[in-house]
Amino acid sequence: MMEYEHGKKRKVRNRQQQQTKAQFLSLRYLTICLCCFFVLLFFLSSDRISVRSDSLRPSLRVPALSVLSSMDSIQRSFHGRFPPLSVEDRVQFPDHLLLILSTRIGKGGKELVCVYHGRGRKEETLVLPSISSDEFDEVRSIVRCPNAPLNYSSSVDLQFNGDLVKKKLSDEKVHDWAKVGYEAVIDGDTVVVFVKGLTRRPHKESDPSYYKCQFETGVEVLVTQAVAAAQEVVRCVLPESLKLNPEEFRVSVIHIDPRGRSTPDLPSVARVYGSEKKKSSVVKKVKHELCVCTMLWNQAPFLREWIMYHSWLGVERWFIYDNNSDDDIQEEIELLNSENYNVSRHVWPWIKTQEAGFSHCAVRAKDECNWVGFFDVDEFYYFPTHRSQGLPSKNALSSLVSNYTSWGLVGEIRTECHSYGPSGLTSVPSQGVTVGYTCRQANPERHKSIIRPELLTSSLLNEVHHFQMRDGVGHMSLVESVAVVNHYKYQVWETFKAKFQRRVATYVVDWQENQNQGSKDRAPGLGTEAIEPVDWNRRFCEVWDTRLKDLVLSNFADQVTGYLPWQRQQLQQLQ
């Protein structure tokens, strides 16, 4: 019996030794394979070794791959850290190429590079860093790439930095920004489509009988008639099947010429998802009394002061349409939300489409807000009467609009603007624009509007500063003694020169172009180049006006330090 047990133990011990030896050999073979792989990778990617063979083109070498990026590539392959890259659409803009991906890539976008393929018989490949990446909607992502160099195709691909370049089998379609449907949003039993290339007159409604919408669901193609049209907006009836069973679809616009002949539908990257229809059918029991919508580019440093001040005046909800910012605005918005400000960022990559963006926002906000203000981050509401009579200014703006909520005949409240100059400053004021800039022009110019979105025309026609109302609905213009907008339009040159980059409105000429130089949109006497005049800090100064500055310091400044809540850098130094 003892011999049997000893024999059994020896067999178990032998099996364990064999398993250990097999594991050791497997680990050794894996180590050898990895070493061979990295040696081969080094030879292929080394700048010192040139491999010449027809089967190993391209002859133009891709930048060498680092060991770290190669390890990232291996990790992605084995662990699926990022979804596979699938470019769904490409849109060619004047200064960059927009790639729309069919999935969300999250933080992986920082590791993406743009891959360019040579035209004709050449199989040369060029890899360049992407300009930026972002999440686009609830499903898709976007990546901005530099324009294709000469002799390279605009049908650009994407890959993660460090991955091996794949050969391109065929060129995919690249849409021209001048002729493409770019956005769509559901509004009740209709869909609003935003489209370039219909050559309609600005600030005028068009005959909707000249337009139709085409819906592609992946199973069927449906066509319905337009019911309203203006500028870049076409509103069509939703097909019955999509009303009953909302699902994902692509929508494009068909133009019908005066003879009744339909032209091919314009290319479109506009998609609508079934969840949007479900969201639009859910009506909030209690709406926010006052919301604000704006479109901006690289305004993160100024956003906190603007939102904190107007929230104090009663604004409850914020819609930020981000037009290709690269100043970490998402981080600023997340920080504001952590402090209980209700701010949402909507990625809006479409250049010179401010009117369309505001129309899009009006549709989105209709189910959430009674009133929506449309004004910029450098514009601040102020109530002189409250100050002069000793009335509290807190919630003054929401109280004002709520007085008209029950009035079915008032759909818009207009407030005049005073334009402020650099006020003698030569650097960005540390306490913010409301305290720093105190000298303005004497006469007001233009106005800003707060509107009732449910009372707009179905075409959503607007001229940025005001919308067109339904028949029988008018507007209320406030006198200057009741309310005014301080427009910090002409700031120190360091800030102001960014306006030469590009104007956001569709029908406003960019300042670098030698056209319409007498427009009120331009700064008088500046010309077409961003060259600072020697007397810039003294311009546009006719009246010293410190009323809003005094209000801000008395209501927002810390009683001990004197710092304002948006002076983050100074406050952090105290902690």
For each residue, the residues with C-beta under 8 A, 3 or more apart:
1: 4 5
2: 5 6
3: 6 7
4: 1 7 8
5: 1 2 8 9
6: 2 3 9 10
7: 3 4 10 11
8: 4 5 11 12
9: 5 6 12 13
10: 6 7 13 14
11: 7 8 14 15
12: 8 9 15 16
13: 9 10 16 17
14: 10 11 17 18
15: 11 12 18 19
16: 12 13 19 20
17: 13 14 20 21
18: 14 15 21 22
19: 15 16 22 23
20: 16 17 23 24
21: 17 18 24 25
22: 18 19 25 26
23: 19 20 26 27
24: 20 21 27 28
25: 21 22 28 29
26: 22 23 29 30
27: 23 24 30 31
28: 24 25 31 32
29: 25 26 32 33
30: 26 27 33 34
31: 27 28 34 35
32: 28 29 35 36
33: 29 30 36 37
34: 30 31 37 38
35: 31 32 38 39
36: 32 33 39 40
37: 33 34 40 41
38: 34 35 41 42 67 70
39: 35 36 42 43
40: 36 37 43 44
41: 37 38 44 45 65 70
42: 38 39 45 46
43: 39 40 46 49
44: 40 41 51
45: 41 42 64 65
46: 42 43 49 64
47: 61 64
48:
49: 43 46
50:
51: 44 56
52: 56
53: 56 57
54: 57
55:
56: 51 52 53
57: 53 54 123 124
58: 61 62 118 122 123 124 125 165
59: 124
60: 118 124 125 126
61: 47 58 64
62: 58 65 125 126 127 165
63: 127
64: 45 46 47 61
65: 41 45 62 69 70 162 164
66: 69 70 162
67: 38 70 71
68: 71 72 162
69: 65 66 72 73 111 160 161 162
70: 38 41 65 66 67 73 74 162
71: 67 68 74 75
72: 68 69 75 76 111 160 161 162
73: 69 70 76 77 160 162 163
74: 70 71 77 78
75: 71 72 78 79 81
76: 72 73 79 80 81 82 160
77: 73 74
78: 74 75
79: 75 76
80: 76 83
81: 75 76 108
82: 76 85 105 106 108 160
83: 80 103 104 105
84: 103
85: 82 101 105 112 158 159 160
86: 101 102 103
87: 90 99 100 101 102 156 157 158 172
88: 100 101 102 140 269
89: 99 100 175 269
90: 87 97 98 99 100 154 155 156 172 173 174 175
91: 97 98 100 174 175 176 177 180 182 269
92: 97 98 147 154 174 175 176 177
93: 96 97 98 177 351
94: 177 351
95: 147
96: 93 131 144 145 146 147
97: 90 91 92 93 114 144 145 146 147 148 154 156 174
98: 90 91 92 93 142 143 144 145 349
99: 87 89 90 114 142 143 144 145 156 158
100: 87 88 89 90 91 136 140 141 142 269
101: 85 86 87 88 104 105 136 140 141 142 143 158
102: 86 87 88 139 140
103: 83 84 86 139 140 141
104: 83 101 135 139 140 141
105: 82 83 85 101 108 109 112 133 135 141
106: 82 109 135
107: 110
108: 81 82 105 111 112 160
109: 105 106 112 130 133 134 141 143
110: 107 133
111: 69 72 108 160 161 162
112: 85 105 108 109 130 133 143 158 159 160 161
113: 127 128 129 130 158 159 160 161
114: 97 99 127 128 129 130 143 145 146 156 157 158
115: 125 126 127 156 157 158 159 165
116: 125 126 127 128 148 149 152 153 156
117: 123 124 125 152 153 155 157 168
118: 58 60 122 123 124 125 126 151 152 153
119: 122 151 152 153
120: 151
121:
122: 58 118 119 151
123: 57 58 117 118 167
124: 57 58 59 60 117 118 152
125: 58 60 62 115 116 117 118 165
126: 60 62 115 116 118 149 152
127: 62 63 113 114 115 116 159 165
128: 113 114 116 145 146
129: 113 114
130: 109 112 113 114 133 143 144 145 158
131: 96 144 145 146 326
132: 143 144 324 326
133: 105 109 110 112 130 141 142 143 144
134: 109 141 142 347 349
135: 104 105 106 140 141 142 347
136: 100 101 140 141 142 347 349
137: 140 271 273 347
138: 273 275
139: 102 103 104 248 271 273
140: 88 100 101 102 103 104 135 136 137 271
141: 100 101 103 104 105 109 133 134 135 136
142: 98 99 100 101 133 134 135 136 347 349
143: 98 99 101 109 112 114 130 132 133 158
144: 96 97 98 99 130 131 132 133 324 349
145: 96 97 98 99 114 128 130 131 156 158
146: 96 97 114 128 131
147: 92 95 96 97 154
148: 97 116 152 153 154 156
149: 116 126 152
150:
151: 118 119 120 122
152: 116 117 118 119 124 126 148 149
153: 116 117 118 119 148 156 168 171
154: 90 92 97 147 148 174
155: 90 117 168 171 172 173 174
156: 87 90 97 99 114 115 116 145 148 153
157: 87 114 115 117 166 168
158: 85 87 99 101 112 113 114 115 130 143 145
159: 85 112 113 115 127 163 165 166
160: 69 72 73 76 82 85 108 111 112 113 163
161: 69 72 111 112 113
162: 65 66 68 69 70 72 73 111
163: 73 159 160
164: 65
165: 58 62 115 125 127 159
166: 157 159
167: 123
168: 117 153 155 157 171
169:
170:
171: 153 155 168
172: 87 90 155
173: 90 155 267
174: 90 91 92 97 154 155
175: 89 90 91 92 179 180 267 269
176: 91 92 179 180 267
177: 91 92 93 94 180 196 351
178: 196 197
179: 175 176 196 197 266 267
180: 91 175 176 177 195 196 197 266 267 268 269
181: 184 193 194 195 196 251 252 253 266 267 268 269 270
182: 91 194 195 196 268 269 270 350 353
183: 193 194 270 350 356 360
184: 181 191 192 193 194 251 270 271 272
185: 191 192 272 276 360 363 364
186: 190 191 192 238 246 272 276 277 280
187: 190 191 192 235 280 363 366
188: 280
189: 237 238 243
190: 186 187 227 235 236 237 238 458
191: 184 185 186 187 213 235 236 238 251 272
192: 184 185 186 187 233 234 235 359 360 363 460
193: 181 183 184 213 233 234 235 236 251 252 253 268 270
194: 181 182 183 184 232 233 270 350 353 356 359 360
195: 180 181 182 198 232 234 252 253 266 268 270
196: 177 178 179 180 181 182 232
197: 178 179 180 266
198: 195 206 211 229 232 234 253 255 266
199:
200: 204 206 229 230 231 232
201: 204 206
202: 231 506 507
203: 231 461 463 507
204: 200 201 230 231 461
205: 228 229 230 457 459 461 468
206: 198 200 201 210 211 229 230 459
207: 210 229
208: 211 225 226 227 228 229 234 235
209: 225 226 256
210: 206 207 226 229 255 256 257 258
211: 198 206 208 225 226 229 234 236 253 254 255 256
212: 223 224 225 226 236 253 254 256 262
213: 191 193 223 224 226 234 236 251 252 253 254
214: 221 222 223 251 252 253 254 265
215: 221 222 223 224 239 242 249 250 251
216: 221 249 250 251 252
217: 220 221 222 242 247 248 249
218: 248 249
219:
220: 217 241
221: 214 215 216 217
222: 214 215 217 239 241 242
223: 212 213 214 215 254
224: 212 213 215 236 237 238 239
225: 208 209 211 212 236 237
226: 208 209 210 211 212 213 229 234 235 236 253
227: 190 208 235 236 237 458
228: 205 208 233 234 235 457 458 459 460
229: 198 200 205 206 207 208 210 211 226 233 234 235 459
230: 200 204 205 206 233 457 459 460 461
231: 200 202 203 204 355 356 461 506
232: 194 195 196 198 200 353 355 356 506
233: 192 193 194 228 229 230 356 359 459 460 461
234: 192 193 195 198 208 211 213 226 228 229 253
235: 187 190 191 192 193 208 226 227 228 229 458 459 460
236: 190 191 193 211 212 213 224 225 226 227 251
237: 189 190 224 225 227
238: 186 189 190 191 224 242 243
239: 215 222 224 242 243
240: 243 244
241: 220 222 244 245
242: 215 217 222 238 239 245 246 247 249 277
243: 189 238 239 240 246
244: 240 241
245: 241 242
246: 186 242 243 274 276 277 278
247: 217 242 274
248: 139 217 218 271 272 273 274
249: 215 216 217 218 242 271 272
250: 215 216 268 269 270 271
251: 181 184 191 193 213 214 215 216 236 268 270 271 272
252: 181 193 195 213 214 216 265 266 267 268 270
253: 181 193 195 198 211 212 213 214 226 234 265 266 268
254: 211 212 213 214 223 262 263 264 265 266
255: 198 210 211 262 263 266
256: 209 210 211 212 260 261 262 263
257: 210 260 261 263
258: 210
259:
260: 256 257
261: 256 257
262: 212 254 255 256
263: 254 255 256 257
264: 254
265: 214 252 253 254 268
266: 179 180 181 195 197 198 252 253 254 255
267: 173 175 176 179 180 181 252
268: 180 181 182 193 195 250 251 252 253 265
269: 88 89 91 100 175 180 181 182 250
270: 181 182 183 184 193 194 195 250 251 252
271: 137 139 140 184 248 249 250 251
272: 184 185 186 191 248 249 251 276 277
273: 137 138 139 248 276
274: 246 247 248 277 278
275: 138 278 279
276: 185 186 246 272 273 279 280
277: 186 242 246 272 274 280 281
278: 246 274 275 281 282
279: 275 276 282
280: 186 187 188 276 277 367
281: 277 278
282: 278 279 367
283: 367
284: 287 367 368
285:
286:
287: 284 367 368 369 370
288: 291 316 317 368 369 370
289: 314 316 369 370 371 398 401 402 405
290: 314 315 316 317 369 370 371 372 373 397 398 401 402 450
291: 288 315 316 317 318 319 365 368 369 371 372 373
292: 310 315 317 318 319 372 373 374 375
293: 318 319 321 358 361 362 365 372 373 374
294: 319 320 321 374 375 376 377
295: 321 323 348 354 357 358 504
296: 299 303 320 321 322 323 325 329 376 377
297: 322 323 324 325 498 501 502 504
298: 325 326 327 329 498
299: 296 302 303 325 327 329 377
300: 303 325 327 328 329 331 332
301: 327 428
302: 299 305 306 377 378 432 433
303: 296 299 300 306 307 320 329 332 333 336 377
304: 307 308 332 336 565 566 568
305: 302 308 309 432 433 434 564 566
306: 302 303 309 310 377 378 380
307: 303 304 310 311 315 318 336 341 343
308: 304 305 311 312 341 556 565 566
309: 305 306 312 313 380 434 552 556
310: 292 306 307 313 314 315 380 381 397
311: 307 308 314 315 316 341
312: 308 309 393 394 395 555 556
313: 309 310 381 393 394 395 396 397 398
314: 289 290 310 311 394 395 396 397 398 399
315: 290 291 292 307 310 311 318 373 397 398
316: 288 289 290 291 311 342 398
317: 288 290 291 292 342 365 368 369
318: 291 292 293 307 315 341 342 343 344
319: 291 292 293 294 344 346 361 364 365 372
320: 294 296 303 329 333 343 344 345 346
321: 293 294 295 296 346 348 357 360 361
322: 296 297 325 329 345 346 347 348
323: 295 296 297 348 349 350 351 357 504
324: 132 144 297 349 351
325: 296 297 298 299 300 322 329
326: 131 132 298
327: 298 299 300 301
328: 300 331 332
329: 296 298 299 300 303 320 322 325 332 333 345
330: 333 334 345
331: 300 328 334 335
332: 300 303 304 328 329 335 336
333: 303 320 329 330 336 337 343 344 345
334: 330 331 337 338
335: 331 332 338 339
336: 303 304 307 332 333 339 341 343
337: 333 334 340 341 342 343
338: 334 335
339: 335 336
340: 337
341: 307 308 311 318 336 337
342: 316 317 318 337
343: 307 318 320 333 336 337
344: 318 319 320 333
345: 320 322 329 330 333
346: 319 320 321 322 361 364
347: 134 135 136 137 142 322
348: 295 321 322 323 353 357 360
349: 98 134 136 142 144 323 324
350: 182 183 194 323 353 356 357
351: 93 94 177 323 324 502 504
352: 502 503 504 505 506
353: 182 194 232 348 350 356 357 504 506
354: 295 357 358 464 504 505 506
355: 231 232 358 359 462 463 464 505 506 507
356: 183 194 231 232 233 350 353 359 360 506
357: 295 321 323 348 350 353 354 360 361
358: 293 295 354 355 361 362 374 462 464 467
359: 192 194 233 355 356 362 363 460 462
360: 183 185 192 194 321 348 356 357 363 364
361: 293 319 321 346 357 358 364 365 372 374
362: 293 358 359 365 366 372 451 453 456 460 462 467
363: 185 187 192 359 360 366 453 460
364: 185 319 346 360 361 368
365: 291 293 317 319 361 362 368 369 372 453
366: 187 362 363 369 453 454
367: 280 282 283 284 287
368: 284 287 288 291 317 364 365
369: 287 288 289 290 291 317 365 366 372 453
370: 287 288 289 290 401 402 405 452
371: 289 290 291 401 405 413 450 451 452
372: 290 291 292 293 319 361 362 365 369 450 451 453
373: 290 291 292 293 315 397 448 449 450 451
374: 292 293 294 358 361 448 449 450 451 464 465
375: 292 294 379 381 448 485
376: 294 296 379 487
377: 294 296 299 302 303 306
378: 302 306 433 487 488 489 491
379: 375 376 417 448 485 486 487 488
380: 306 309 310 433 434 485 486 488 548
381: 310 313 375 397 415 483 484 485 486
382: 387 483 484 485 486 547 548 551
383: 386 387 393 396 397 400 482 483
384: 387 388 480 481 482 483 484 547
385: 388 389 391 481 482
386: 383 389 391 392 393 396
387: 382 383 384 390 391 393 547 550 551
388: 384 385
389: 385 386
390: 387
391: 385 386 387 396
392: 386 395 396
393: 312 313 383 386 387 396 551 555
394: 312 313 314 555
395: 312 313 314 392 398 399
396: 313 314 383 386 391 392 393 399 400
397: 290 310 313 314 315 373 381 383 400 401
398: 289 290 313 314 315 316 395 401 402
399: 314 395 396 402 403
400: 383 396 397 403 404 413 483
401: 289 290 370 371 397 398 404 405 413 450
402: 289 290 370 398 399 405
403: 399 400
404: 400 401 407 410 413 476
405: 289 370 371 401 402
406:
407: 404 410
408: 455 473
409: 472 473 474
410: 404 407 413 452 473 474 475 476
411: 451 452 455 456 467 469 470 473 474 475
412: 449 450 451 452 466 467 469 474 475 476
413: 371 400 401 404 410 449 450 451 475 476 478
414: 447 448 449 466 475 476 477 478
415: 381 447 448 449 450 478 483 484 485
416: 444 445 446 447 477 478 480 484 485
417: 379 444 445 446 447 448 484 485 486 487
418: 440 441 444 484 485 486 487 545
419: 440 441 445 487 489 490 540
420: 423 437 438 439 440 441 486 487 488 489 490 540 545
421: 437 439 440 441 490 538 539 540 541
422: 425 426 437 490 491 492 493 496 536 537 538 539 540 541
423: 420 436 437 438 439 537 541
424: 439 537 538 541
425: 422 428 429 436 437 492 537
426: 422 492 493 537
427: 492 494
428: 301 425 436 491 492 494 495
429: 425 432 433 435 436 437 492
430: 436 567 570
431: 435 436 564 567
432: 302 305 429 435 436 552 564 566 567
433: 302 305 378 380 429 436 437 488 491
434: 305 309 380 437 486 488 548 549 552
435: 429 431 432 549 552 553 564
436: 423 425 428 429 430 431 432 433
437: 420 421 422 423 425 429 433 434 488 491
438: 420 423 544 545 546 549
439: 420 421 423 424 540 541 542 543 544 545
440: 418 419 420 421 486 540 541 542 543 545
441: 418 419 420 421 445 540 541 542 543
442: 542 543
443:
444: 416 417 418 480 484
445: 416 417 419 441 520
446: 416 417 465 520
447: 414 415 416 417 465 466 477 485
448: 373 374 375 379 414 415 417 465 485
449: 373 374 412 413 414 415 465 466 467 475
450: 290 371 372 373 374 401 412 413 415
451: 362 371 372 373 374 411 412 413 455 456 466 467
452: 370 371 410 411 412 455 456
453: 362 363 365 366 369 372 456
454: 366
455: 408 411 451 452 469 470 473
456: 362 411 451 452 453 460 467 468 469 470
457: 205 228 230 460 461 467 468 469 470
458: 190 227 228 235
459: 205 206 228 229 230 233 235 468
460: 192 228 230 233 235 359 362 363 456 457 467
461: 203 204 205 230 231 233 457 467 468
462: 355 358 359 362 466 467 468
463: 203 355 466
464: 354 355 358 374 505
465: 374 446 447 448 449
466: 412 414 447 449 451 462 463 475
467: 358 362 411 412 449 451 456 457 460 461 462
468: 205 456 457 459 461 462
469: 411 412 455 456 457 473 474 475
470: 411 455 456 457 473
471:
472: 409
473: 408 409 410 411 455 469 470
474: 409 410 411 412 469
475: 410 411 412 413 414 449 466 469
476: 404 410 412 413 414
477: 414 416 447
478: 413 414 415 416 482 483
479: 482
480: 384 416 444 483 484
481: 384 385
482: 383 384 385 478 479
483: 381 382 383 384 400 415 478 480
484: 381 382 384 415 416 417 418 444 480
485: 375 379 380 381 382 415 416 417 418 447 448
486: 379 380 381 382 417 418 420 434 440 548
487: 376 378 379 417 418 419 420
488: 378 379 380 420 433 434 437 491
489: 378 419 420 540
490: 419 420 421 422 496 523 539 540
491: 378 422 428 433 437 488 495 496
492: 422 425 426 427 428 429 495 496 537
493: 422 426 496 497 532 536 537
494: 427 428 497
495: 428 491 492 498
496: 422 490 491 492 493 499 523
497: 493 494 500 530 532
498: 297 298 495 501
499: 496 503 511 523
500: 497 511 512 529 530
501: 297 498
502: 297 351 352 510
503: 352 499 508 509 510 511 521
504: 295 297 323 351 352 353 354 508
505: 352 354 355 464 508 521
506: 202 231 232 352 353 354 355 356
507: 202 203 355
508: 503 504 505 519 521
509: 503 513 515 516 519
510: 502 503 513
511: 499 500 503 522 526 528
512: 500 528 529
513: 509 510 528
514: 517 528
515: 509
516: 509 519 522
517: 514 522 527 528
518: 522
519: 508 509 516 522
520: 445 446
521: 503 505 508
522: 511 516 517 518 519 526
523: 490 496 499 526
524:
525: 533
526: 511 522 523 533
527: 517 531
528: 511 512 513 514 517
529: 500 512
530: 497 500
531: 527
532: 493 497 536
533: 525 526 536 539
534:
535: 538 539
536: 422 493 532 533 539
537: 422 423 424 425 426 492 493
538: 421 422 424 535 541
539: 421 422 490 533 535 536
540: 419 420 421 422 439 440 441 489 490
541: 421 422 423 424 439 440 441 538 544
542: 439 440 441 442
543: 439 440 441 442
544: 438 439 541
545: 418 420 438 439 440 548
546: 438 549 550
547: 382 384 387 550 551
548: 380 382 434 486 545 551 552
549: 434 435 438 546 552 553
550: 387 546 547 553 554
551: 382 387 393 547 548 554 555
552: 309 432 434 435 548 549 555 556 557 564
553: 435 549 550 556 557 564
554: 550 551 557
555: 312 393 394 551 552
556: 308 309 312 552 553 564 565
557: 552 553 554 562 563 564
558: 561 562 563 564 565
559:
560:
561: 558 570 571 574
562: 557 558
563: 557 558 567 570 571 574
564: 305 431 432 435 552 553 556 557 558 567
565: 304 308 556 558 571
566: 304 305 308 432
567: 430 431 432 563 564 570 571
568: 304 571 572
569: 572 573
570: 430 561 563 567 573 574
571: 561 563 565 567 568 574 575
572: 568 569 575
573: 569 570
574: 561 563 570 571
575: 571 572
